[in-house]
Amino acid sequence: MQKQEYTITVYTENQIGLLNRIAIIFSRRKINVESLNTSPSEIESVHRFTIVINEVEDVVRKLCRQIEKQVEVLKAYYNTNEEIIWQELALYKVPTEIIAEEVKVERLLSRFGAKAVVIRKDYTVFEVSGQREETDSFIKVLEPYGLIEFVRSARVAIIKNSDGFHKKLKSFEYKEPGEEVVENEFLSENEKVFSM
């Protein structure tokens, strides 16, 4: 099996320390996280983690199962890039004097779908949203004009085939806690030793 890019979407309760526990799951398995975004979901009490990794599917499936074992996690899904709609936001800082003199700004902006978010005497900040290839190609265009700084956000993604997601999330919100777990009194002596 070959590694490929997967986006893991995790729906959780908003609890302190959960991000750390999820990060530990990846670090124990020596899996590098390419991108991590946390945000509220459309349901007030439910948060959403969007995590991008390069791995084989079997490992990703096991990771999702491990993540779901966390008490505050409601559900974890994984998808390939073909199964999601995703974007990243990038900001580029360039010297205003050079960019104004040497580049046809309007043409540059329209070609990359960029917009100027800050224009000062000493620098201008452009914003581009899109996929990684698009934001990377704009870096190459601006480098000859004295690119000062560049930053890219984490991925935000929506699953293409997600009919009924909102309804499912609402059901998580209103689900009553289950009955308390009662230990099985009929364990054999050997099973009791291993369960301790």
Buried (B, 14 or more C-beta within 10 A) or exposed (E): EEEEBBBBBBBBBEEEEBBEBBEEBBEEEEBEBBBBBBEEBEBEBBBBBBBBBEBEBEBBBEBBEBBEEBEBBBBBBBBEBEBBEBBBBBBBBBBBEBBEEEBEBEEBBEEBEBEEEEEEEEBBBBBBBBEBEBBEEBBEBBEEBBBBEBEBBBBBBEBEEBEEBEEBBBEBEEEEEEEEEEEEEEEEEEEEEEEE
